[in-house]
């Protein structure tokens, strides 16, 4: 069968035969959306990267989620649910953040090499894209509520405005977003905490009364395990937020002896650390829902605009509405620019593998925002708990499978110690992660719809997490890890490449390992004739040279010849194709 495919394959294209449009060629717009982020582009300090990543968690959905959980399940159940979810999210976020920052790759590329395979991760791209447009819609709805209350703009028109306002920022990617997030962060932080400080000074007794808040809970303010499970399930829908954090963490500079402490501080604070502030915001939303419930009713108590109008009213009553409107708009621009940005990355990865075309990340910004706008117009905010509770089952199965590979399979030697993301070296599907996620999702969704009783429904996300983390190492043992790597990386066997790496040409370097020297090697792609750093390149017998990861992804005539037995021998590179320190 291999011989027939090889005979039918088209002849290799000449160098420079593939060209990308202006959007895809512009690094400022494209942000290496489908690639390893090269050292030459990662020019930001750990502080700027961390601040940009944390700026994206300015969303107010946390306040709505916390308020909704407290109203539905009462104080005690809500607090336990929020804190339980936060612990799970923090622990699962550590390995994902570390590997992403170390290998300079986004969540999609990380998933490919963490047990899902090249095509297996297409499904997770949709799951991640769904997270970005669901939360874009929720945040946009919150902003539209502010526009309606503060500026009397009808909700339907407000949804459109909320969708369009972020586009100029998102188009210019990390370059524009880093500036916006750094400049606005201090103002946002001051406005966020101001109502709590004011209430603590003027009405400190409210915090004590908050502990007796029952909301609509049939068990009052006391602990209910059903309430804990259901509330934690809603909060756990935010577990996919780690994907948006690592979309920025991939731009971290290489870790060195000089910046080691800063590097770790940035990775931990901007990676899993986002949930510390997130949990505090959820608790804050629960408190503000209690605080305003007597004035606006339980039905509106979880709306952030209502919470902050009354909160600012405690110390700035004449301008409370205007101040609250400004705060909500600022918050939603900060987060929805991140949602739209991360969604564009995810859709780019998804469609490049299915269509073998890449018109540029910018195109998919409009797709993601368009889907979110449709959800807003259909009133997604009114189904907050239902939407997030269902989504969390799928998201946590995905994250659980990835984490199991990183913290169990790799240390035990059940999977490669590095992250491989290039099509040229991956099998299409890896049952270790892909199979674990499918089974865990199916069982937890069945539990969510009542197949295992009330407790099974309430704790269905935990069923997904436990199953995914158990099945992943089990499948790795059963398959003996043979579905991780389809072919070894032989690019290091080239004498010219090895000479610049300072290693004998017989050495094989794990293709996923980033090159840590101060003078990174760049190689010319045999297809697009553009230079990229070594971790983004693969040896290609079909094109008789090196190809970049994107051209490899978009190639539809090679039929994966490089993975056929004996087809992927080392290729000698001509002198002009290898550069150092471009």
Secondary structure, DSSP 8 states (H G I E B T S, - for coil): -HHHHHHHS-----TT-----HHHH-HHHHTTTTS---TTT--S-HHHHHHHHHHTT--SHHHHHHHHHHHHH-HHHHHHHHHHHHHHHHHHHHHHHHHHHHHT--HHHHHIIIII-TTTHHHHHHHHHHHHHHHHHHHHHHHHHHHHHHH---HHHHHHHHHHTTHHHHHTHHHHHHHHHHHHHHHHHHHHHHHHHHHHHH-THHHHHHTT--TT-TTTTS--HHHHHHHHHHHHGGGGHHHHHHHHHTT-----TTTHHHHHHHHHHHTTTHHHHHHHHHHHHHHHHHHHHHHH-TTTTT-HHHHHHHHHTTT-GGGHHHHHHHHHHHHHHHHHHHHHHHHHHHHHHHHHHHHS----HHHHHHHHHHHHHHHHHTTGGGGHHHHHHHHHHHHHHHHHHHHHIIIIITTTTSS-SS----GGG--S--TTHHHHHHHHHHHHHHHHTTTTHHHHHHTHHHHHHHHHHHHHHHHHHHHTTTTS-SS---GGGSHHHHHHHTS-TT----TTS---SSS-EEEE-TTT--EEEGGGEEEETTTTEEEEHHHHHH--SSTTGGGSTTT-------GGGEEE--
